[in-house]
Amino acid sequence: MATKVWRPQPLHITILEILEKKNSLTDVELLEMLRNTYGYKDISFNELNKTIMRMEITGLILVSSLTKGKRLIQLAKK
């Protein structure tokens, strides 16, 4: 049985930091950046989708469709 280890920083905070630096990214670019740069090696696309959905509902980010299966994620303007 695999045990879950708590991350040093919540995923949604890391996503906000990335979007503050980059302004906008596709979901695939964001996933790759999280895996390679920020050490979230075990993150799944499903987990990323759930986090993005929660962030969009709370008004932190804006998500728009680019093409089939590709979304643009932007930081919401305050």
C-alpha positions in Angstrom: 0.0 0.0 0.0 1.4 3.3 -1.0 1.5 6.0 1.6 0.8 9.6 0.7 3.4 12.2 1.7 2.4 15.7 2.3 3.9 18.3 0.0 5.9 21.1 1.5 3.6 23.6 -0.2 0.0 23.1 -1.4 -0.5 22.5 -5.1 -2.8 25.5 -5.7 -0.2 27.9 -4.1 2.5 26.6 -6.5 0.2 27.0 -9.5 -0.5 30.6 -8.5 3.2 31.3 -8.2 3.9 29.8 -11.6 1.1 31.8 -13.2 2.3 35.0 -11.6 5.7 34.5 -13.3 4.4 33.2 -16.7 1.0 34.9 -17.0 -0.6 32.0 -19.0 0.1 28.4 -19.8 -1.6 25.4 -21.3 -2.6 22.6 -19.0 0.1 20.4 -20.5 2.8 23.0 -20.0 1.7 23.5 -16.4 1.8 19.8 -15.7 5.3 19.5 -17.2 6.5 22.5 -15.3 5.1 21.1 -12.0 6.8 17.8 -12.6 10.2 19.0 -13.8 10.8 22.3 -12.1 8.9 22.1 -8.8 9.4 18.5 -7.9 5.8 17.3 -8.1 6.9 14.0 -9.8 3.9 12.0 -8.6 1.2 14.4 -9.7 -1.4 13.0 -12.1 -3.3 14.9 -14.8 -6.5 14.0 -12.9 -5.2 15.6 -9.7 -4.2 18.7 -11.7 -7.6 19.0 -13.3 -9.4 18.8 -9.9 -7.1 21.5 -8.5 -7.6 23.7 -11.5 -11.4 23.3 -11.3 -11.4 24.3 -7.6 -9.3 27.3 -8.4 -11.5 28.4 -11.3 -14.7 28.0 -9.1 -13.2 30.2 -6.4 -12.2 32.9 -9.0 -8.4 32.6 -8.7 -7.8 31.6 -12.3 -9.5 31.7 -15.7 -9.6 28.6 -17.9 -10.5 28.8 -21.6 -10.5 26.1 -24.3 -7.9 26.4 -27.1 -8.4 23.2 -29.1 -9.9 19.8 -28.3 -8.1 18.5 -25.2 -6.1 21.7 -24.7 -6.9 24.5 -22.2 -5.3 27.9 -21.5 -4.9 28.7 -17.9 -4.6 32.4 -16.8 -4.3 34.2 -13.5 -7.6 36.1 -12.8 -7.3 39.9 -12.8 -8.0 41.5 -9.5 
